[in-house]
Amino acid sequence: MAVPNPFGSMTEKRYNSRKKCDRSAELVVDNVSIRCLMRDISIEGAYVETERAFDVGKEVTITFMHSVNRSQIMMKGTIVRVDEKGIAVKFRH
């Protein structure tokens, strides 16, 4: 179910709200590890800025530090969208 978007006529397709995080992270794609910047996160996925281009459908692992207890978090997911600044990843649960 899409929810109304207060910023225009488009509808928001996310079921869970995103939280801005601006957190450094490690992204692993095809066994290649790169440093990146995770811009936002939700229970379903994240948006990650990266200088490299990737294809939709690629499996990825994102590793980052929890903001409160500083524990390491590792999430696996799939690239679902690519734009000029980065990628959107949908987590596998």
C-alpha positions in Angstrom: 0.0 0.0 0.0 1.5 3.4 -1.0 1.1 6.3 1.3 0.6 9.9 0.2 3.7 12.0 -0.2 3.4 15.4 1.4 6.0 16.9 -1.0 4.1 16.4 -4.3 1.8 14.2 -6.3 4.0 11.1 -6.3 3.2 8.5 -3.7 5.7 7.1 -1.3 6.1 3.3 -1.8 8.0 2.6 1.5 6.1 1.0 4.3 8.7 2.1 6.9 10.0 5.6 7.4 13.7 6.3 6.7 16.1 7.8 9.2 18.9 10.0 8.1 22.2 8.6 9.4 25.2 10.0 7.4 27.3 7.0 8.6 30.5 5.6 7.1 30.1 2.0 6.1 31.8 -0.8 4.2 30.0 -2.1 1.1 30.9 -5.5 -0.3 29.8 -6.3 -3.9 31.2 -9.3 -5.9 33.8 -9.9 -3.1 35.1 -6.3 -3.5 35.1 -4.1 -0.4 34.7 -0.3 -0.7 34.2 2.5 1.8 31.0 4.4 1.4 28.6 6.8 3.1 25.2 5.5 4.2 22.8 8.4 4.0 19.6 6.9 5.3 18.3 3.7 6.7 15.0 2.0 7.5 14.0 -1.5 8.7 13.7 -2.5 5.0 16.8 -1.0 3.4 19.3 1.9 3.1 20.6 4.5 0.6 24.3 4.4 0.2 26.5 7.0 -1.6 29.3 5.4 -3.6 31.7 6.6 -6.3 31.4 3.2 -8.1 28.6 2.2 -10.4 26.7 -1.0 -9.7 23.9 -3.0 -11.4 20.4 -3.4 -10.0 19.9 -7.0 -8.7 23.5 -7.4 -7.3 23.7 -8.9 -3.9 25.6 -6.7 -1.3 26.7 -6.7 2.3 26.7 -3.4 4.2 28.7 -3.2 7.5 28.4 -0.2 9.8 28.6 0.7 13.5 25.4 1.0 15.7 25.0 4.7 16.7 24.3 4.0 20.4 26.3 1.0 21.5 29.0 1.0 18.8 28.4 -2.6 17.9 29.1 -3.7 14.4 26.1 -4.4 12.2 26.2 -6.4 9.0 23.2 -6.5 6.7 22.8 -8.4 3.4 20.6 -7.2 0.7 20.0 -6.5 -3.0 20.5 -3.4 -5.0 17.0 -2.2 -6.1 17.8 1.3 -7.5 20.8 3.1 -8.9 21.3 6.8 -9.4 24.1 9.2 -10.1 25.1 9.4 -6.4 24.7 5.9 -5.1 22.5 2.9 -4.6 19.3 1.9 -2.8 19.6 -1.5 -1.0 16.7 -3.7 0.1 17.7 -5.8 3.1 17.1 -9.5 3.4 15.6 -10.6 6.7 
